[in-house]
Amino acid sequence: MRLMRATLIAVGLLLAGCVTTPAAIRYIPPGDPQLAEVQHNVAAHTGAAVRWGGIILSVENRDNETWIEVLELKLTSAGMPKTGSRSDGRFLINIAGFLDPVIYAKGGQITVTGILEGSVERLIGDQPYSFPVVKAAAHYLWNPPRYYGYRPYPYDYYPPYPYVYYPFYPYVYYPPYSFSFGFGVIRHRHSHSYYRAHRHRLR
């Protein structure tokens, strides 16, 4: 019974976390105008508040501002772009200040709230395209990339541990972060306790 109750509580917390809307994009504007209806008459919607999101296609840094091109996607109840949903086109976000294009990388998901400022004509390939422009009041970047330190081979090992050599065996080698295979010498790393227990066999 206790296990069932704990499981239900855990599931409830998980679901609650899944539907929580970040504070930065919690505001839903009156009427919640969507990109599809705005594209038909951008001028009629200029000055309207919108909340849109989608997949980042490119980032352009200018003096004191950043322009982000976005492939629009429908939003969940939490304001997150729905991966795989039908897109109604592209739009631009104009954000004050500098945003690092490595963090706001192509393929990332973003949601913005702001004011529709009109449209900008650009090319997609050789075809002209009218991009509605949102002047951002707030935005939220979903799951930004994480970076980890990496020491390349041959430094990616732990010297204190002894190695056993088995020459000329076909092998698959699994170091901590990658693997390789082939024919040659494979080195097996053992703990100190293993070494002490089998040192007569390792000499």
Phi and psi in degrees as a GROMACS rama.xvg file:
@    title "Ramachandran Plot"
@    xaxis  label "Phi"
@    yaxis  label "Psi"
@TYPE xy
-63.734  -38.8486  ARG-2
-63.3304  -42.4134  LEU-3
-62.9332  -42.4758  MET-4
-64.0722  -42.6717  ARG-5
-63.9495  -38.0752  ALA-6
-65.2894  -42.9725  THR-7
-63.7197  -39.8225  LEU-8
-64.6244  -43.1378  ILE-9
-62.5758  -43.0231  ALA-10
-64.5211  -40.8837  VAL-11
-61.4548  -42.6959  GLY-12
-65.767  -39.1861  LEU-13
-62.5634  -45.6748  LEU-14
-65.1235  -38.5008  LEU-15
-62.9983  -39.3353  ALA-16
-66.5989  -33.4026  GLY-17
-68.2268  -29.3901  CYS-18
-103.906  4.85434  VAL-19
-73.3049  126.857  THR-20
-89.5403  127.369  THR-21
-56.545  142.939  PRO-22
-59.0951  -34.7682  ALA-23
-62.4627  -28.3925  ALA-24
-121.306  21.8063  ILE-25
-69.8309  -27.9049  ARG-26
-70.9776  124.743  TYR-27
-106.957  117.541  ILE-28
-66.6944  155.836  PRO-29
-58.1887  132.024  PRO-30
81.0271  -22.3045  GLY-31
42.92  61.7886  ASP-32
-62.1587  137.063  PRO-33
-102.297  162.577  GLN-34
-59.8066  -39.3279  LEU-35
-58.5904  -44.1896  ALA-36
-75.3431  -30.6482  GLU-37
-69.3068  -37.1918  VAL-38
-61.114  -29.1674  GLN-39
-69.1694  -28.9033  HIS-40
-157.42  81.7806  ASN-41
-63.3968  -39.1995  VAL-42
-59.8921  -37.0709  ALA-43
-70.2377  -20.4378  ALA-44
-106.691  -0.706436  HIS-45
-59.6592  131.025  THR-46
95.491  -8.51108  GLY-47
-78.1135  149.172  ALA-48
-83.8601  138.573  ALA-49
-136.366  159.337  VAL-50
-133.644  106.167  ARG-51
-124.615  164.446  TRP-52
-158.205  173.93  GLY-53
164.87  -155.108  GLY-54
-103.129  131.542  ILE-55
-69.635  128.483  ILE-56
-103.848  -34.4665  LEU-57
-161.94  157.967  SER-58
-130.267  130.712  VAL-59
-126.469  118.205  GLU-60
-91.9147  127.829  ASN-61
-122.028  -176.666  ARG-62
-62.9246  114.457  ASP-63
63.1027  17.0313  ASN-64
-158.127  161.216  GLU-65
-129.621  136.251  THR-66
-110.544  128.564  TRP-67
-120.696  125.957  ILE-68
-91.5808  130.518  GLU-69
-128.358  135.488  VAL-70
-87.4626  113.401  LEU-71
-65.815  138.952  GLU-72
-132.782  154.061  LEU-73
-65.4694  153.653  LYS-74
-103.444  148.137  LEU-75
-76.63  177.714  THR-76
-63.5181  -21.4631  SER-77
-89.657  -0.452565  ALA-78
87.4576  9.50274  GLY-79
-92.2647  137.509  MET-80
-59.1313  137.284  PRO-81
-85.8261  107.295  LYS-82
-62.6386  129.421  THR-83
91.1481  -5.85145  GLY-84
-76.1557  161.715  SER-85
-69.7171  136.08  ARG-86
-100.016  143.74  SER-87
-101.555  8.13624  ASP-88
134.59  -156.527  GLY-89
-122.638  156.636  ARG-90
-148.086  168.317  PHE-91
-114.138  143.546  LEU-92
-112.001  129.656  ILE-93
-107.247  111.711  ASN-94
-116.677  130.81  ILE-95
-68.1962  138.467  ALA-96
92.8031  179.956  GLY-97
-94.2698  134.388  PHE-98
-122.228  130.847  LEU-99
-68.9391  121.04  ASP-100
-67.3208  -15.0472  PRO-101
-75.3521  -38.5111  VAL-102
-75.2541  -45.2725  ILE-103
-91.0712  63.6083  TYR-104
-83.5071  159.544  ALA-105
-58.2057  133.372  LYS-106
97.8238  -14.2177  GLY-107
-71.5295  161.989  GLY-108
-108.277  136.243  GLN-109
-139.184  146.74  ILE-110
-127.04  138.194  THR-111
-131.872  144.151  VAL-112
-118.143  140.338  THR-113
176.296  -162.958  GLY-114
-111.295  134.261  ILE-115
-73.2612  121.33  LEU-116
-100.253  3.02025  GLU-117
118.776  -146.991  GLY-118
-141.218  161.237  SER-119
-130.766  134.902  VAL-120
-89.0495  126.083  GLU-121
-138.005  172.755  ARG-122
-102.392  140.51  LEU-123
-113.824  103.604  ILE-124
69.2473  -120.813  GLY-125
-104.628  4.33568  ASP-126
-101.312  132.285  GLN-127
-70.1384  145.612  PRO-128
-144.072  137.886  TYR-129
-95.9643  114.221  SER-130
-99.0839  115.634  PHE-131
-61.1098  141.537  PRO-132
-114.702  126.723  VAL-133
-107.107  119.766  VAL-134
-81.4305  112.296  LYS-135
-72.2098  131.732  ALA-136
-94.5638  -35.876  ALA-137
-156.935  156.087  ALA-138
-149.72  164.535  HIS-139
-140.406  126.106  TYR-140
-96.7434  120.788  LEU-141
-86.3512  130.038  TRP-142
47.5372  63.0836  ASN-143
-62.4631  154.255  PRO-144
-66.4711  150.063  PRO-145
-109.282  148.398  ARG-146
-123.053  137.9  TYR-147
-124.798  145.305  TYR-148
-66.808  148.412  GLY-149
-143.66  130.188  TYR-150
-107.474  114.348  ARG-151
-69.7146  158.059  PRO-152
-57.8479  138.846  TYR-153
-95.0723  14.5981  PRO-154
-87.1649  -4.47319  TYR-155
-88.5912  63.2268  ASP-156
-153.581  175.148  TYR-157
-118.031  100.118  TYR-158
-55.9624  -34.8963  PRO-159
-60.2262  -19.4739  PRO-160
-88.0856  135.176  TYR-161
-72.1671  158.987  PRO-162
-121.279  148.676  TYR-163
-111.005  135.167  VAL-164
-108.936  128.914  TYR-165
-121.25  94.8495  TYR-166
-72.3319  147.421  PRO-167
63.7597  29.9116  PHE-168
-101.414  140.951  TYR-169
-64.4915  142.594  PRO-170
-149.02  162.236  TYR-171
-125.286  122.619  VAL-172
-108.437  124.22  TYR-173
-115.488  87.3427  TYR-174
-73.6273  179.742  PRO-175
-57.5133  -32.7575  PRO-176
-126.391  -0.546911  TYR-177
-156.35  177.889  SER-178
-145.176  159.085  PHE-179
-147.032  166.194  SER-180
-146.776  161.161  PHE-181
156.536  -156.864  GLY-182
-117.73  136.483  PHE-183
157.152  -142.24  GLY-184
-101.05  129.527  VAL-185
-111.132  139.103  ILE-186
-112.097  125.685  ARG-187
-104.43  127.619  HIS-188
-93.6129  128.743  ARG-189
-118.818  157.701  HIS-190
-74.0674  163.901  SER-191
-61.3821  -36.5961  HIS-192
-65.3252  -40.0669  SER-193
-63.6157  -41.6131  TYR-194
-62.8119  -43.8822  TYR-195
-63.6795  -37.6903  ARG-196
-72.96  -26.4243  ALA-197
-124.614  22.477  HIS-198
-63.6656  -27.4454  ARG-199
-68.8441  -23.6804  HIS-200
-90.3748  -16.3312  ARG-201
-92.5628  -7.44789  LEU-202
